[in-house]
């Protein structure tokens, strides 16, 4: 049993016992209610029985927002996304996501049937966890996000997930996480040998219907063996 205190979550349960799970992390200042509305638009096969888990990040003061207390996966002191910010906060969130993976394992869903998804700051944490998970995962979804520690050697990447499929999408007009950061992330992952499906869209820091359609197709392909 996991001993880590679990984050509060919004959960969407399938009608049948869950065979696969998606753990989806929201962006800075949002919460676990942000992404459940798009689930029907993904058009997943109900026979696969997928549980969606949307955790709420804890509330902390965020420096770039004048110290306002909001839900965040870690503090950000400046908008230079190539630097580390609040590494202690990052580690706390990493531990919290790992605890959610462990709970899915305890509920009968092996890591090999878990997708880790995230948007913006949540995507940075989700991808960081997925790339280092000791057990193989089904895949990772990185929306309008970036790599933390992108200039390091990535010596701690987990061998079990060195061929993990990754869906990456970004807005070409994104004023919050510039498209260059998303492209740098995809380029680095491809250089390291990860199979990345990358998409750019004419949008800002958001998701769009075309993106949801492409993501749904990618997810259906990953989940098809479990129908």
Residue, then its C-alpha position, 0 to 999 in steps of 0.5 A: x500500500x502506498x503511504x504517500x498522502x494522496x491528492x484530492x482528485x476528480x475521477x471518471x469511472x467506467x461502467x465496468x471495472x477499470x482495465x486502464x487508467x489516465x492520470x491527467x495533470x492540470x495547468x497552473x492556477x486551474x484544478x482537476x475540473x479543467x479537463x474532464x469535459x473533453x473526455x467524451x470528445x476523445x471517443x474512446x471505446x467504452x469496452x476498454x474501461x478506462x478510469x480518468x484521474x484528474x488530481x488537484x495540485x496543492x495551493x501554494x503562493x506563486x511568485x510570478x503571480x504576485x505571491x497569490x495562493x493558487x493550485x500549482x505543481x511548484x512555484x515559478x519565480x520567473x518566466x524563463x522556463x529553461x531554468x529550474x524553479x522550486x525544486x523542492x516543490x517539483x519533488x513533492x509533486x513528483x512523489x504525489x504523482x507516483x503515489x497516484x500511479x501506485x494507487x492505480x496498481x493497487x486498484x488492479x491497473x498495472x503501470x503498462x496500462x497507465x497513460x500520464x497526461x498533463x497541460x503546461x506546468x502539469x505536463x512538465x511534471x507528468x512528463x518528468x515522472x513518466x520518463x523516470x518511471x521504473x515500470x513501463x507505462x503505456x505512454x505520455x501526453x504533453x500538451x503546451x508544455x516543456x522539459x524541465x532540466x532540458x540542458x542536463x544529461x538525462x542520466x536518470x531516465x528509466x530504461x523501462x520507458x526509453x521507447x515510451x510513446x509520447x503525444x506532444x501538441x502546442x499552440x503556435x501563438x502561445x504567449x505563456x509557453x512559447x512554441x520554441x519550448x515545445x519544439x525544443x522538447x520534442x526535438x530532444x525527446x526524438x534525439x533521445x530515441x523516444x517515439x514522439x507524435x508532434x502537432x502544432x496548432x494555430x492557437x494560444x495557451x489552450x487546447x482546440x478541437x483539432x488537437x482533441x481529435x488527434x489526441x483521441x486517435x492516438x489514445x485509441x491506438x494505444x488502448x486498442x489492445x485492451x478492448 
